[in-house]
């Protein structure tokens, strides 16, 4: 059903392209540089490391809620499991640090 309005709009609309319409800025300021600047790979490495260690907090919240339970045998298991999880994250952080992924200069 949504394909019909898209196809009709493609044929009905005027195909007038100008340099101003194709410019990346529409605020009235003339662009001085190219719109697509290259980023260094370090930005992406830092972003991936941030996501990995940020997802860690998503896993810590349910663990903290379950850990407050009354069953001691389960909380003991959950504590050991979380130490293993945090240990793996520390090893990953140490690896990234030793590889120089955290150094900017």
C-alpha positions as semicolon CSV with decimal commas, in nm:
position;residue;x (nm);y (nm);z (nm)
1;X;0,000;0,000;0,000
2;X;0,265;0,267;0,078
3;X;0,447;0,200;-0,250
4;X;0,176;0,366;-0,461
5;X;0,205;0,717;-0,303
6;X;0,585;0,700;-0,326
7;X;0,577;0,608;-0,694
8;X;0,308;0,867;-0,773
9;X;0,502;1,136;-0,586
10;X;0,812;1,051;-0,786
11;X;0,631;1,114;-1,115
12;X;0,417;1,411;-1,009
13;X;0,674;1,629;-0,832
14;X;0,890;1,871;-1,028
15;X;1,249;1,759;-1,084
16;X;1,420;2,095;-1,040
17;X;1,764;2,071;-0,885
18;X;1,975;2,373;-0,816
19;X;2,317;2,419;-0,661
20;X;2,159;2,579;-0,354
21;X;1,924;2,286;-0,300
22;X;2,204;2,033;-0,329
23;X;2,426;2,218;-0,078
24;X;2,464;2,050;0,263
25;X;2,376;2,371;0,452
26;X;2,039;2,537;0,429
27;X;2,092;2,816;0,681
28;X;2,215;3,079;0,436
29;X;2,585;3,041;0,512
30;X;2,805;2,944;0,223
31;X;2,990;2,618;0,289
32;X;3,366;2,663;0,321
33;X;3,475;2,299;0,330
34;X;3,357;1,962;0,205
35;X;3,058;1,821;0,392
36;X;3,216;1,481;0,451
37;X;3,520;1,517;0,673
38;X;3,728;1,213;0,752
39;X;3,750;1,103;1,112
40;X;4,047;0,926;1,256
41;X;3,997;0,562;1,345
42;X;4,062;0,643;1,711
43;X;3,718;0,806;1,735
44;X;3,556;0,479;1,636
45;X;3,776;0,275;1,871
46;X;3,685;0,501;2,163
47;X;3,317;0,480;2,064
48;X;3,328;0,099;2,055
49;X;3,505;0,084;2,390
50;X;3,246;0,320;2,534
51;X;2,963;0,100;2,408
52;X;3,123;-0,214;2,547
53;X;3,178;-0,068;2,892
54;X;2,844;0,112;2,888
55;X;2,657;-0,211;2,815
56;X;2,827;-0,344;3,127
57;X;2,610;-0,114;3,337
58;X;2,299;-0,255;3,170
59;X;2,398;-0,600;3,298
60;X;2,491;-0,472;3,643
61;X;2,147;-0,329;3,724
62;X;1,944;-0,654;3,703
63;X;2,223;-0,832;3,889
64;X;2,205;-0,578;4,171
65;X;1,828;-0,622;4,196
66;X;1,852;-1,002;4,206
67;X;2,144;-0,991;4,447
68;X;1,923;-0,826;4,709
69;X;1,712;-1,143;4,729
70;X;1,665;-1,366;5,035
71;X;1,802;-1,693;4,896
72;X;2,166;-1,704;5,014
73;X;2,273;-1,988;4,784
74;X;2,153;-1,798;4,479
75;X;2,308;-1,470;4,592
76;X;2,638;-1,651;4,649
77;X;2,621;-1,786;4,292
78;X;2,527;-1,440;4,160
79;X;2,820;-1,283;4,344
80;X;3,068;-1,532;4,197
81;X;2,915;-1,487;3,853
82;X;2,946;-1,109;3,875
83;X;3,310;-1,134;3,984
84;X;3,377;-1,344;3,674
85;X;3,193;-1,091;3,457
86;X;3,382;-0,794;3,602
87;X;3,708;-0,990;3,573
88;X;3,649;-1,042;3,201
89;X;3,579;-0,670;3,161
90;X;3,898;-0,581;3,349
91;X;4,097;-0,813;3,122
92;X;3,940;-0,642;2,818
93;X;4,019;-0,298;2,958
94;X;4,377;-0,402;3,031
95;X;4,411;-0,540;2,675
96;X;4,282;-0,214;2,525
97;X;4,517;-0,017;2,747
98;X;4,821;-0,228;2,654
99;X;4,738;-0,204;2,282
100;X;4,734;0,177;2,312
101;X;4,368;0,219;2,222
102;X;4,317;0,459;2,512
103;X;4,611;0,687;2,427
104;X;4,518;0,978;2,205
105;X;4,854;1,128;2,112
